[in-house]
Amino acid sequence: MQRRKEALRKGGKTKLRDGLEGWKNCNIKEIGDLRPLLSRTINMVGSGKMHPSVANAIAGLAGQYAKVSEQSDLERRLAELEKKIGETIR
């Protein structure tokens, strides 16, 4: 029973790290940075170096980042158009 508990404790900790070596300097600053991130993730899953659940979390976060980035860009463009229209009316 004790060995099982120890294995479960260790297993839970290692799963969180599966495939994350070398990702500490992963710095996403713009949507274009997602392409190499996702490419690397896909390749690591395919080669067995990353657990699919870790890749799924990365993909989910990347998708949310893309949505937020797109929304932010649309809001900025809309504000620019509203400003131009306001200047034209005056």
PDB file with one MODEL, atoms N, CA, C and O in Angstrom:
MODEL        1
ATOM      1  N   MET A   1       0.828  -1.202   0.000  1.00  0.00           N
ATOM      2  CA  MET A   1       0.000   0.000   0.000  1.00  0.00           C
ATOM      3  C   MET A   1       0.867   1.258   0.000  1.00  0.00           C
ATOM      4  O   MET A   1       0.574   2.218  -0.713  1.00  0.00           O
ATOM      5  N   GLN A   2       1.929   1.251   0.797  1.00  0.00           N
ATOM      6  CA  GLN A   2       2.814   2.409   0.876  1.00  0.00           C
ATOM      7  C   GLN A   2       3.524   2.640  -0.463  1.00  0.00           C
ATOM      8  O   GLN A   2       3.689   3.783  -0.888  1.00  0.00           O
ATOM      9  N   ARG A   3       3.947   1.549  -1.130  1.00  0.00           N
ATOM     10  CA  ARG A   3       4.622   1.674  -2.425  1.00  0.00           C
ATOM     11  C   ARG A   3       3.683   2.272  -3.470  1.00  0.00           C
ATOM     12  O   ARG A   3       4.101   3.068  -4.311  1.00  0.00           O
ATOM     13  N   ARG A   4       2.429   1.886  -3.408  1.00  0.00           N
ATOM     14  CA  ARG A   4       1.438   2.424  -4.355  1.00  0.00           C
ATOM     15  C   ARG A   4       1.256   3.924  -4.138  1.00  0.00           C
ATOM     16  O   ARG A   4       1.213   4.693  -5.098  1.00  0.00           O
ATOM     17  N   LYS A   5       1.151   4.336  -2.881  1.00  0.00           N
ATOM     18  CA  LYS A   5       1.007   5.759  -2.568  1.00  0.00           C
ATOM     19  C   LYS A   5       2.216   6.548  -3.055  1.00  0.00           C
ATOM     20  O   LYS A   5       2.073   7.640  -3.605  1.00  0.00           O
ATOM     21  N   GLU A   6       3.397   5.993  -2.851  1.00  0.00           N
ATOM     22  CA  GLU A   6       4.634   6.655  -3.289  1.00  0.00           C
ATOM     23  C   GLU A   6       4.678   6.766  -4.814  1.00  0.00           C
ATOM     24  O   GLU A   6       5.071   7.800  -5.355  1.00  0.00           O
ATOM     25  N   ALA A   7       4.279   5.716  -5.493  1.00  0.00           N
ATOM     26  CA  ALA A   7       4.262   5.735  -6.957  1.00  0.00           C
ATOM     27  C   ALA A   7       3.266   6.757  -7.477  1.00  0.00           C
ATOM     28  O   ALA A   7       3.552   7.471  -8.438  1.00  0.00           O
ATOM     29  N   LEU A   8       2.108   6.832  -6.853  1.00  0.00           N
ATOM     30  CA  LEU A   8       1.104   7.816  -7.256  1.00  0.00           C
ATOM     31  C   LEU A   8       1.600   9.244  -7.016  1.00  0.00           C
ATOM     32  O   LEU A   8       1.383  10.137  -7.836  1.00  0.00           O
ATOM     33  N   ARG A   9       2.264   9.439  -5.887  1.00  0.00           N
ATOM     34  CA  ARG A   9       2.803  10.772  -5.583  1.00  0.00           C
ATOM     35  C   ARG A   9       3.840  11.181  -6.617  1.00  0.00           C
ATOM     36  O   ARG A   9       3.803  12.304  -7.121  1.00  0.00           O
ATOM     37  N   LYS A  10       4.757  10.290  -6.937  1.00  0.00           N
ATOM     38  CA  LYS A  10       5.783  10.582  -7.935  1.00  0.00           C
ATOM     39  C   LYS A  10       5.175  10.739  -9.316  1.00  0.00           C
ATOM     40  O   LYS A  10       5.572  11.619 -10.080  1.00  0.00           O
ATOM     41  N   GLY A  11       4.225   9.896  -9.633  1.00  0.00           N
ATOM     42  CA  GLY A  11       3.591   9.935 -10.952  1.00  0.00           C
ATOM     43  C   GLY A  11       2.904  11.259 -11.209  1.00  0.00           C
ATOM     44  O   GLY A  11       3.013  11.817 -12.301  1.00  0.00           O
ATOM     45  N   GLY A  12       2.213  11.756 -10.235  1.00  0.00           N
ATOM     46  CA  GLY A  12       1.542  13.040 -10.397  1.00  0.00           C
ATOM     47  C   GLY A  12       2.499  14.182 -10.647  1.00  0.00           C
ATOM     48  O   GLY A  12       2.186  15.107 -11.397  1.00  0.00           O
ATOM     49  N   LYS A  13       3.664  14.123 -10.025  1.00  0.00           N
ATOM     50  CA  LYS A  13       4.637  15.195 -10.205  1.00  0.00           C
ATOM     51  C   LYS A  13       5.339  15.109 -11.552  1.00  0.00           C
ATOM     52  O   LYS A  13       5.586  16.132 -12.191  1.00  0.00           O
ATOM     53  N   THR A  14       5.661  13.898 -11.987  1.00  0.00           N
ATOM     54  CA  THR A  14       6.366  13.783 -13.253  1.00  0.00           C
ATOM     55  C   THR A  14       5.463  14.110 -14.431  1.00  0.00           C
ATOM     56  O   THR A  14       5.937  14.642 -15.434  1.00  0.00           O
ATOM     57  N   LYS A  15       4.185  13.807 -14.336  1.00  0.00           N
ATOM     58  CA  LYS A  15       3.273  14.110 -15.435  1.00  0.00           C
ATOM     59  C   LYS A  15       3.257  15.600 -15.743  1.00  0.00           C
ATOM     60  O   LYS A  15       3.157  15.992 -16.906  1.00  0.00           O
ATOM     61  N   LEU A  16       3.353  16.421 -14.726  1.00  0.00           N
ATOM     62  CA  LEU A  16       3.329  17.863 -14.948  1.00  0.00           C
ATOM     63  C   LEU A  16       4.549  18.350 -15.713  1.00  0.00           C
ATOM     64  O   LEU A  16       4.506  19.413 -16.333  1.00  0.00           O
ATOM     65  N   ARG A  17       5.629  17.593 -15.680  1.00  0.00           N
ATOM     66  CA  ARG A  17       6.859  18.028 -16.332  1.00  0.00           C
ATOM     67  C   ARG A  17       7.071  17.361 -17.686  1.00  0.00           C
ATOM     68  O   ARG A  17       7.961  17.772 -18.429  1.00  0.00           O
ATOM     69  N   ASP A  18       6.290  16.357 -18.025  1.00  0.00           N
ATOM     70  CA  ASP A  18       6.510  15.616 -19.264  1.00  0.00           C
ATOM     71  C   ASP A  18       6.615  16.542 -20.463  1.00  0.00           C
ATOM     72  O   ASP A  18       5.645  17.202 -20.835  1.00  0.00           O
ATOM     73  N   GLY A  19       7.792  16.586 -21.064  1.00  0.00           N
ATOM     74  CA  GLY A  19       7.999  17.361 -22.272  1.00  0.00           C
ATOM     75  C   GLY A  19       8.227  18.841 -22.065  1.00  0.00           C
ATOM     76  O   GLY A  19       8.276  19.589 -23.041  1.00  0.00           O
ATOM     77  N   LEU A  20       8.365  19.287 -20.841  1.00  0.00           N
ATOM     78  CA  LEU A  20       8.507  20.717 -20.600  1.00  0.00           C
ATOM     79  C   LEU A  20       9.952  21.179 -20.452  1.00  0.00           C
ATOM     80  O   LEU A  20      10.212  22.361 -20.227  1.00  0.00           O
ATOM     81  N   GLU A  21      10.895  20.239 -20.580  1.00  0.00           N
ATOM     82  CA  GLU A  21      12.297  20.631 -20.482  1.00  0.00           C
ATOM     83  C   GLU A  21      12.616  21.609 -21.616  1.00  0.00           C
ATOM     84  O   GLU A  21      12.214  21.390 -22.758  1.00  0.00           O
ATOM     85  N   GLY A  22      13.320  22.660 -21.306  1.00  0.00           N
ATOM     86  CA  GLY A  22      13.708  23.636 -22.323  1.00  0.00           C
ATOM     87  C   GLY A  22      12.639  24.665 -22.665  1.00  0.00           C
ATOM     88  O   GLY A  22      12.843  25.485 -23.561  1.00  0.00           O
ATOM     89  N   TRP A  23      11.514  24.641 -21.976  1.00  0.00           N
ATOM     90  CA  TRP A  23      10.428  25.572 -22.286  1.00  0.00           C
ATOM     91  C   TRP A  23      10.426  26.795 -21.359  1.00  0.00           C
ATOM     92  O   TRP A  23       9.550  27.653 -21.470  1.00  0.00           O
ATOM     93  N   LYS A  24      11.381  26.874 -20.468  1.00  0.00           N
ATOM     94  CA  LYS A  24      11.377  27.989 -19.519  1.00  0.00           C
ATOM     95  C   LYS A  24      11.553  29.333 -20.213  1.00  0.00           C
ATOM     96  O   LYS A  24      11.060  30.349 -19.724  1.00  0.00           O
ATOM     97  N   ASN A  25      12.245  29.351 -21.340  1.00  0.00           N
ATOM     98  CA  ASN A  25      12.482  30.601 -22.054  1.00  0.00           C
ATOM     99  C   ASN A  25      11.494  30.821 -23.185  1.00  0.00           C
ATOM    100  O   ASN A  25      11.723  31.657 -24.058  1.00  0.00           O
ATOM    101  N   CYS A  26      10.408  30.082 -23.174  1.00  0.00           N
ATOM    102  CA  CYS A  26       9.375  30.242 -24.194  1.00  0.00           C
ATOM    103  C   CYS A  26       8.676  31.582 -23.950  1.00  0.00           C
ATOM    104  O   CYS A  26       7.990  31.757 -22.943  1.00  0.00           O
ATOM    105  N   ASN A  27       8.853  32.511 -24.865  1.00  0.00           N
ATOM    106  CA  ASN A  27       8.333  33.857 -24.663  1.00  0.00           C
ATOM    107  C   ASN A  27       7.459  34.240 -25.857  1.00  0.00           C
ATOM    108  O   ASN A  27       7.973  34.542 -26.934  1.00  0.00           O
ATOM    109  N   ILE A  28       6.160  34.225 -25.668  1.00  0.00           N
ATOM    110  CA  ILE A  28       5.210  34.569 -26.727  1.00  0.00           C
ATOM    111  C   ILE A  28       4.904  36.058 -26.616  1.00  0.00           C
ATOM    112  O   ILE A  28       4.343  36.514 -25.619  1.00  0.00           O
ATOM    113  N   LYS A  29       5.275  36.807 -27.643  1.00  0.00           N
ATOM    114  CA  LYS A  29       5.020  38.249 -27.638  1.00  0.00           C
ATOM    115  C   LYS A  29       4.017  38.672 -28.704  1.00  0.00           C
ATOM    116  O   LYS A  29       3.395  39.729 -28.599  1.00  0.00           O
ATOM    117  N   GLU A  30       3.866  37.842 -29.726  1.00  0.00           N
ATOM    118  CA  GLU A  30       2.899  38.155 -30.776  1.00  0.00           C
ATOM    119  C   GLU A  30       2.366  36.853 -31.352  1.00  0.00           C
ATOM    120  O   GLU A  30       2.924  35.781 -31.117  1.00  0.00           O
ATOM    121  N   ILE A  31       1.292  36.958 -32.101  1.00  0.00           N
ATOM    122  CA  ILE A  31       0.610  35.770 -32.593  1.00  0.00           C
ATOM    123  C   ILE A  31       1.514  34.915 -33.476  1.00  0.00           C
ATOM    124  O   ILE A  31       1.347  33.696 -33.522  1.00  0.00           O
ATOM    125  N   GLY A  32       2.451  35.518 -34.165  1.00  0.00           N
ATOM    126  CA  GLY A  32       3.382  34.766 -35.004  1.00  0.00           C
ATOM    127  C   GLY A  32       4.278  33.828 -34.211  1.00  0.00           C
ATOM    128  O   GLY A  32       4.807  32.864 -34.764  1.00  0.00           O
ATOM    129  N   ASP A  33       4.454  34.096 -32.927  1.00  0.00           N
ATOM    130  CA  ASP A  33       5.273  33.235 -32.068  1.00  0.00           C
ATOM    131  C   ASP A  33       4.590  31.899 -31.771  1.00  0.00           C
ATOM    132  O   ASP A  33       5.234  30.959 -31.304  1.00  0.00           O
ATOM    133  N   LEU A  34       3.290  31.817 -32.044  1.00  0.00           N
ATOM    134  CA  LEU A  34       2.561  30.580 -31.769  1.00  0.00           C
ATOM    135  C   LEU A  34       2.911  29.473 -32.761  1.00  0.00           C
ATOM    136  O   LEU A  34       2.873  28.292 -32.416  1.00  0.00           O
ATOM    137  N   ARG A  35       3.245  29.851 -33.975  1.00  0.00           N
ATOM    138  CA  ARG A  35       3.517  28.837 -35.001  1.00  0.00           C
ATOM    139  C   ARG A  35       4.667  27.904 -34.604  1.00  0.00           C
ATOM    140  O   ARG A  35       4.482  26.687 -34.612  1.00  0.00           O
ATOM    141  N   PRO A  36       5.850  28.435 -34.255  1.00  0.00           N
ATOM    142  CA  PRO A  36       6.918  27.520 -33.842  1.00  0.00           C
ATOM    143  C   PRO A  36       6.591  26.772 -32.541  1.00  0.00           C
ATOM    144  O   PRO A  36       7.013  25.630 -32.359  1.00  0.00           O
ATOM    145  N   LEU A  37       5.850  27.409 -31.648  1.00  0.00           N
ATOM    146  CA  LEU A  37       5.450  26.749 -30.406  1.00  0.00           C
ATOM    147  C   LEU A  37       4.592  25.527 -30.706  1.00  0.00           C
ATOM    148  O   LEU A  37       4.840  24.442 -30.181  1.00  0.00           O
ATOM    149  N   LEU A  38       3.590  25.705 -31.545  1.00  0.00           N
ATOM    150  CA  LEU A  38       2.700  24.595 -31.870  1.00  0.00           C
ATOM    151  C   LEU A  38       3.408  23.535 -32.700  1.00  0.00           C
ATOM    152  O   LEU A  38       3.161  22.342 -32.526  1.00  0.00           O
ATOM    153  N   SER A  39       4.276  23.956 -33.591  1.00  0.00           N
ATOM    154  CA  SER A  39       5.051  23.003 -34.387  1.00  0.00           C
ATOM    155  C   SER A  39       5.924  22.134 -33.489  1.00  0.00           C
ATOM    156  O   SER A  39       5.970  20.914 -33.644  1.00  0.00           O
ATOM    157  N   ARG A  40       6.607  22.765 -32.561  1.00  0.00           N
ATOM    158  CA  ARG A  40       7.460  22.035 -31.622  1.00  0.00           C
ATOM    159  C   ARG A  40       6.627  21.088 -30.759  1.00  0.00           C
ATOM    160  O   ARG A  40       7.037  19.958 -30.493  1.00  0.00           O
ATOM    161  N   THR A  41       5.475  21.548 -30.331  1.00  0.00           N
ATOM    162  CA  THR A  41       4.592  20.726 -29.512  1.00  0.00           C
ATOM    163  C   THR A  41       4.133  19.487 -30.273  1.00  0.00           C
ATOM    164  O   THR A  41       4.170  18.379 -29.739  1.00  0.00           O
ATOM    165  N   ILE A  42       3.703  19.671 -31.507  1.00  0.00           N
ATOM    166  CA  ILE A  42       3.246  18.548 -32.334  1.00  0.00           C
ATOM    167  C   ILE A  42       4.375  17.543 -32.533  1.00  0.00           C
ATOM    168  O   ILE A  42       4.173  16.334 -32.412  1.00  0.00           O
ATOM    169  N   ASN A  43       5.556  18.052 -32.837  1.00  0.00           N
ATOM    170  CA  ASN A  43       6.699  17.162 -33.055  1.00  0.00           C
ATOM    171  C   ASN A  43       7.072  16.385 -31.793  1.00  0.00           C
ATOM    172  O   ASN A  43       7.428  15.209 -31.864  1.00  0.00           O
ATOM    173  N   MET A  44       6.990  17.039 -30.657  1.00  0.00           N
ATOM    174  CA  MET A  44       7.338  16.370 -29.400  1.00  0.00           C
ATOM    175  C   MET A  44       6.329  15.284 -29.049  1.00  0.00           C
ATOM    176  O   MET A  44       6.710  14.221 -28.559  1.00  0.00           O
ATOM    177  N   VAL A  45       5.047  15.539 -29.295  1.00  0.00           N
ATOM    178  CA  VAL A  45       4.035  14.508 -29.046  1.00  0.00           C
ATOM    179  C   VAL A  45       4.274  13.336 -29.994  1.00  0.00           C
ATOM    180  O   VAL A  45       4.229  12.177 -29.582  1.00  0.00           O
ATOM    181  N   GLY A  46       4.527  13.642 -31.253  1.00  0.00           N
ATOM    182  CA  GLY A  46       4.750  12.592 -32.246  1.00  0.00           C
ATOM    183  C   GLY A  46       5.953  11.718 -31.949  1.00  0.00           C
ATOM    184  O   GLY A  46       5.964  10.528 -32.265  1.00  0.00           O
ATOM    185  N   SER A  47       6.970  12.320 -31.336  1.00  0.00           N
ATOM    186  CA  SER A  47       8.176  11.550 -31.020  1.00  0.00           C
ATOM    187  C   SER A  47       8.123  10.920 -29.630  1.00  0.00           C
ATOM    188  O   SER A  47       9.064  10.245 -29.212  1.00  0.00           O
ATOM    189  N   GLY A  48       7.025  11.143 -28.922  1.00  0.00           N
ATOM    190  CA  GLY A  48       6.868  10.551 -27.593  1.00  0.00           C
ATOM    191  C   GLY A  48       7.584  11.307 -26.491  1.00  0.00           C
ATOM    192  O   GLY A  48       7.719  10.789 -25.382  1.00  0.00           O
ATOM    193  N   LYS A  49       8.048  12.524 -26.768  1.00  0.00           N
ATOM    194  CA  LYS A  49       8.771  13.307 -25.764  1.00  0.00           C
ATOM    195  C   LYS A  49       7.851  14.200 -24.930  1.00  0.00           C
ATOM    196  O   LYS A  49       8.291  14.806 -23.953  1.00  0.00           O
ATOM    197  N   MET A  50       6.582  14.283 -25.313  1.00  0.00           N
ATOM    198  CA  MET A  50       5.623  15.098 -24.562  1.00  0.00           C
ATOM    199  C   MET A  50       4.315  14.329 -24.458  1.00  0.00           C
ATOM    200  O   MET A  50       3.851  13.718 -25.421  1.00  0.00           O
ATOM    201  N   HIS A  51       3.746  14.373 -23.290  1.00  0.00           N
ATOM    202  CA  HIS A  51       2.464  13.714 -23.068  1.00  0.00           C
ATOM    203  C   HIS A  51       1.375  14.513 -23.800  1.00  0.00           C
ATOM    204  O   HIS A  51       1.381  15.743 -23.765  1.00  0.00           O
ATOM    205  N   PRO A  52       0.446  13.819 -24.459  1.00  0.00           N
ATOM    206  CA  PRO A  52      -0.620  14.521 -25.180  1.00  0.00           C
ATOM    207  C   PRO A  52      -1.435  15.471 -24.310  1.00  0.00           C
ATOM    208  O   PRO A  52      -1.924  16.482 -24.814  1.00  0.00           O
ATOM    209  N   SER A  53      -1.597  15.183 -23.036  1.00  0.00           N
ATOM    210  CA  SER A  53      -2.370  16.088 -22.179  1.00  0.00           C
ATOM    211  C   SER A  53      -1.638  17.422 -21.978  1.00  0.00           C
ATOM    212  O   SER A  53      -2.272  18.470 -21.858  1.00  0.00           O
ATOM    213  N   VAL A  54      -0.318  17.376 -21.945  1.00  0.00           N
ATOM    214  CA  VAL A  54       0.465  18.610 -21.842  1.00  0.00           C
ATOM    215  C   VAL A  54       0.311  19.409 -23.137  1.00  0.00           C
ATOM    216  O   VAL A  54       0.121  20.625 -23.111  1.00  0.00           O
ATOM    217  N   ALA A  55       0.396  18.709 -24.265  1.00  0.00           N
ATOM    218  CA  ALA A  55       0.223  19.366 -25.564  1.00  0.00           C
ATOM    219  C   ALA A  55      -1.173  19.971 -25.687  1.00  0.00           C
ATOM    220  O   ALA A  55      -1.336  21.048 -26.261  1.00  0.00           O
ATOM    221  N   ASN A  56      -2.167  19.288 -25.156  1.00  0.00           N
ATOM    222  CA  ASN A  56      -3.528  19.795 -25.194  1.00  0.00           C
ATOM    223  C   ASN A  56      -3.647  21.099 -24.407  1.00  0.00           C
ATOM    224  O   ASN A  56      -4.331  22.030 -24.834  1.00  0.00           O
ATOM    225  N   ALA A  57      -2.987  21.158 -23.273  1.00  0.00           N
ATOM    226  CA  ALA A  57      -3.004  22.392 -22.471  1.00  0.00           C
ATOM    227  C   ALA A  57      -2.313  23.528 -23.231  1.00  0.00           C
ATOM    228  O   ALA A  57      -2.802  24.658 -23.238  1.00  0.00           O
ATOM    229  N   ILE A  58      -1.181  23.228 -23.867  1.00  0.00           N
ATOM    230  CA  ILE A  58      -0.461  24.250 -24.639  1.00  0.00           C
ATOM    231  C   ILE A  58      -1.336  24.740 -25.786  1.00  0.00           C
ATOM    232  O   ILE A  58      -1.424  25.944 -26.030  1.00  0.00           O
ATOM    233  N   ALA A  59      -1.987  23.809 -26.494  1.00  0.00           N
ATOM    234  CA  ALA A  59      -2.858  24.189 -27.611  1.00  0.00           C
ATOM    235  C   ALA A  59      -4.019  25.061 -27.139  1.00  0.00           C
ATOM    236  O   ALA A  59      -4.384  26.032 -27.802  1.00  0.00           O
ATOM    237  N   GLY A  60      -4.593  24.711 -25.998  1.00  0.00           N
ATOM    238  CA  GLY A  60      -5.691  25.514 -25.455  1.00  0.00           C
ATOM    239  C   GLY A  60      -5.255  26.919 -25.102  1.00  0.00           C
ATOM    240  O   GLY A  60      -5.951  27.889 -25.404  1.00  0.00           O
ATOM    241  N   LEU A  61      -4.109  27.028 -24.467  1.00  0.00           N
ATOM    242  CA  LEU A  61      -3.586  28.356 -24.119  1.00  0.00           C
ATOM    243  C   LEU A  61      -3.245  29.155 -25.377  1.00  0.00           C
ATOM    244  O   LEU A  61      -3.504  30.357 -25.442  1.00  0.00           O
ATOM    245  N   ALA A  62      -2.668  28.489 -26.368  1.00  0.00           N
ATOM    246  CA  ALA A  62      -2.329  29.159 -27.623  1.00  0.00           C
ATOM    247  C   ALA A  62      -3.593  29.661 -28.316  1.00  0.00           C
ATOM    248  O   ALA A  62      -3.610  30.762 -28.865  1.00  0.00           O
ATOM    249  N   GLY A  63      -4.641  28.858 -28.288  1.00  0.00           N
ATOM    250  CA  GLY A  63      -5.904  29.272 -28.892  1.00  0.00           C
ATOM    251  C   GLY A  63      -6.501  30.485 -28.200  1.00  0.00           C
ATOM    252  O   GLY A  63      -7.005  31.397 -28.855  1.00  0.00           O
ATOM    253  N   GLN A  64      -6.442  30.493 -26.880  1.00  0.00           N
ATOM    254  CA  GLN A  64      -6.942  31.654 -26.136  1.00  0.00           C
ATOM    255  C   GLN A  64      -6.105  32.897 -26.419  1.00  0.00           C
ATOM    256  O   GLN A  64      -6.639  33.997 -26.558  1.00  0.00           O
ATOM    257  N   TYR A  65      -4.793  32.713 -26.505  1.00  0.00           N
ATOM    258  CA  TYR A  65      -3.908  33.833 -26.822  1.00  0.00           C
ATOM    259  C   TYR A  65      -4.274  34.410 -28.187  1.00  0.00           C
ATOM    260  O   TYR A  65      -4.342  35.628 -28.353  1.00  0.00           O
ATOM    261  N   ALA A  66      -4.510  33.530 -29.165  1.00  0.00           N
ATOM    262  CA  ALA A  66      -4.859  33.974 -30.512  1.00  0.00           C
ATOM    263  C   ALA A  66      -6.167  34.767 -30.503  1.00  0.00           C
ATOM    264  O   ALA A  66      -6.274  35.803 -31.159  1.00  0.00           O
ATOM    265  N   LYS A  67      -7.156  34.276 -29.759  1.00  0.00           N
ATOM    266  CA  LYS A  67      -8.441  34.985 -29.681  1.00  0.00           C
ATOM    267  C   LYS A  67      -8.280  36.363 -29.057  1.00  0.00           C
ATOM    268  O   LYS A  67      -8.811  37.348 -29.571  1.00  0.00           O
ATOM    269  N   VAL A  68      -7.554  36.433 -27.957  1.00  0.00           N
ATOM    270  CA  VAL A  68      -7.351  37.714 -27.273  1.00  0.00           C
ATOM    271  C   VAL A  68      -6.574  38.672 -28.165  1.00  0.00           C
ATOM    272  O   VAL A  68      -6.885  39.861 -28.230  1.00  0.00           O
ATOM    273  N   SER A  69      -5.571  38.154 -28.846  1.00  0.00           N
ATOM    274  CA  SER A  69      -4.765  38.980 -29.739  1.00  0.00           C
ATOM    275  C   SER A  69      -5.611  39.539 -30.879  1.00  0.00           C
ATOM    276  O   SER A  69      -5.517  40.720 -31.213  1.00  0.00           O
ATOM    277  N   GLU A  70      -6.430  38.685 -31.468  1.00  0.00           N
ATOM    278  CA  GLU A  70      -7.299  39.120 -32.559  1.00  0.00           C
ATOM    279  C   GLU A  70      -8.307  40.157 -32.077  1.00  0.00           C
ATOM    280  O   GLU A  70      -8.544  41.155 -32.757  1.00  0.00           O
ATOM    281  N   GLN A  71      -8.897  39.926 -30.914  1.00  0.00           N
ATOM    282  CA  GLN A  71      -9.856  40.873 -30.343  1.00  0.00           C
ATOM    283  C   GLN A  71      -9.200  42.219 -30.087  1.00  0.00           C
ATOM    284  O   GLN A  71      -9.772  43.265 -30.390  1.00  0.00           O
ATOM    285  N   SER A  72      -8.002  42.188 -29.532  1.00  0.00           N
ATOM    286  CA  SER A  72      -7.273  43.414 -29.246  1.00  0.00           C
ATOM    287  C   SER A  72      -6.976  44.180 -30.532  1.00  0.00           C
ATOM    288  O   SER A  72      -7.117  45.402 -30.578  1.00  0.00           O
ATOM    289  N   ASP A  73      -6.565  43.462 -31.574  1.00  0.00           N
ATOM    290  CA  ASP A  73      -6.279  44.094 -32.858  1.00  0.00           C
ATOM    291  C   ASP A  73      -7.532  44.726 -33.451  1.00  0.00           C
ATOM    292  O   ASP A  73      -7.479  45.841 -33.970  1.00  0.00           O
ATOM    293  N   LEU A  74      -8.659  44.020 -33.376  1.00  0.00           N
ATOM    294  CA  LEU A  74      -9.915  44.569 -33.896  1.00  0.00           C
ATOM    295  C   LEU A  74     -10.345  45.822 -33.136  1.00  0.00           C
ATOM    296  O   LEU A  74     -10.824  46.785 -33.735  1.00  0.00           O
ATOM    297  N   GLU A  75     -10.173  45.802 -31.824  1.00  0.00           N
ATOM    298  CA  GLU A  75     -10.529  46.973 -31.018  1.00  0.00           C
ATOM    299  C   GLU A  75      -9.651  48.168 -31.377  1.00  0.00           C
ATOM    300  O   GLU A  75     -10.137  49.295 -31.463  1.00  0.00           O
ATOM    301  N   ARG A  76      -8.363  47.921 -31.584  1.00  0.00           N
ATOM    302  CA  ARG A  76      -7.444  49.003 -31.958  1.00  0.00           C
ATOM    303  C   ARG A  76      -7.828  49.580 -33.324  1.00  0.00           C
ATOM    304  O   ARG A  76      -7.851  50.799 -33.499  1.00  0.00           O
ATOM    305  N   ARG A  77      -8.131  48.706 -34.294  1.00  0.00           N
ATOM    306  CA  ARG A  77      -8.497  49.157 -35.627  1.00  0.00           C
ATOM    307  C   ARG A  77      -9.813  49.924 -35.607  1.00  0.00           C
ATOM    308  O   ARG A  77      -9.957  50.927 -36.306  1.00  0.00           O
ATOM    309  N   LEU A  78     -10.768  49.463 -34.817  1.00  0.00           N
ATOM    310  CA  LEU A  78     -12.049  50.147 -34.697  1.00  0.00           C
ATOM    311  C   LEU A  78     -11.863  51.535 -34.099  1.00  0.00           C
ATOM    312  O   LEU A  78     -12.474  52.497 -34.563  1.00  0.00           O
ATOM    313  N   ALA A  79     -11.034  51.645 -33.085  1.00  0.00           N
ATOM    314  CA  ALA A  79     -10.764  52.943 -32.461  1.00  0.00           C
ATOM    315  C   ALA A  79     -10.135  53.904 -33.469  1.00  0.00           C
ATOM    316  O   ALA A  79     -10.459  55.091 -33.489  1.00  0.00           O
ATOM    317  N   GLU A  80      -9.236  53.387 -34.304  1.00  0.00           N
ATOM    318  CA  GLU A  80      -8.615  54.231 -35.334  1.00  0.00           C
ATOM    319  C   GLU A  80      -9.662  54.717 -36.338  1.00  0.00           C
ATOM    320  O   GLU A  80      -9.650  55.885 -36.728  1.00  0.00           O
ATOM    321  N   LEU A  81     -10.559  53.836 -36.756  1.00  0.00           N
ATOM    322  CA  LEU A  81     -11.618  54.225 -37.694  1.00  0.00           C
ATOM    323  C   LEU A  81     -12.565  55.246 -37.068  1.00  0.00           C
ATOM    324  O   LEU A  81     -12.955  56.218 -37.714  1.00  0.00           O
ATOM    325  N   GLU A  82     -12.928  55.020 -35.815  1.00  0.00           N
ATOM    326  CA  GLU A  82     -13.810  55.970 -35.129  1.00  0.00           C
ATOM    327  C   GLU A  82     -13.155  57.340 -35.018  1.00  0.00           C
ATOM    328  O   GLU A  82     -13.822  58.367 -35.150  1.00  0.00           O
ATOM    329  N   LYS A  83     -11.863  57.353 -34.778  1.00  0.00           N
ATOM    330  CA  LYS A  83     -11.139  58.611 -34.684  1.00  0.00           C
ATOM    331  C   LYS A  83     -11.142  59.328 -36.033  1.00  0.00           C
ATOM    332  O   LYS A  83     -11.361  60.537 -36.095  1.00  0.00           O
ATOM    333  N   LYS A  84     -10.898  58.581 -37.114  1.00  0.00           N
ATOM    334  CA  LYS A  84     -10.916  59.179 -38.455  1.00  0.00           C
ATOM    335  C   LYS A  84     -12.290  59.713 -38.817  1.00  0.00           C
ATOM    336  O   LYS A  84     -12.412  60.793 -39.397  1.00  0.00           O
ATOM    337  N   ILE A  85     -13.321  58.958 -38.476  1.00  0.00           N
ATOM    338  CA  ILE A  85     -14.689  59.415 -38.775  1.00  0.00           C
ATOM    339  C   ILE A  85     -14.991  60.671 -37.981  1.00  0.00           C
ATOM    340  O   ILE A  85     -15.596  61.606 -38.506  1.00  0.00           O
ATOM    341  N   GLY A  86     -14.579  60.705 -36.722  1.00  0.00           N
ATOM    342  CA  GLY A  86     -14.804  61.884 -35.879  1.00  0.00           C
ATOM    343  C   GLY A  86     -14.096  63.114 -36.428  1.00  0.00           C
ATOM    344  O   GLY A  86     -14.638  64.217 -36.367  1.00  0.00           O
ATOM    345  N   GLU A  87     -12.888  62.940 -36.966  1.00  0.00           N
ATOM    346  CA  GLU A  87     -12.134  64.044 -37.542  1.00  0.00           C
ATOM    347  C   GLU A  87     -12.796  64.528 -38.840  1.00  0.00           C
ATOM    348  O   GLU A  87     -12.762  65.722 -39.137  1.00  0.00           O
ATOM    349  N   THR A  88     -13.389  63.626 -39.604  1.00  0.00           N
ATOM    350  CA  THR A  88     -14.033  63.963 -40.873  1.00  0.00           C
ATOM    351  C   THR A  88     -15.299  64.761 -40.632  1.00  0.00           C
ATOM    352  O   THR A  88     -15.605  65.681 -41.391  1.00  0.00           O
ATOM    353  N   ILE A  89     -16.033  64.425 -39.594  1.00  0.00           N
ATOM    354  CA  ILE A  89     -17.308  65.089 -39.289  1.00  0.00           C
ATOM    355  C   ILE A  89     -17.080  66.520 -38.829  1.00  0.00           C
ATOM    356  O   ILE A  89     -17.912  67.388 -39.094  1.00  0.00           O
ATOM    357  N   ARG A  90     -16.003  66.779 -38.165  1.00  0.00           N
ATOM    358  CA  ARG A  90     -15.758  68.125 -37.619  1.00  0.00           C
ATOM    359  C   ARG A  90     -15.473  69.103 -38.660  1.00  0.00           C
ATOM    360  O   ARG A  90     -15.247  70.276 -38.360  1.00  0.00           O
TER     361      ARG A  90
ENDMDL
END
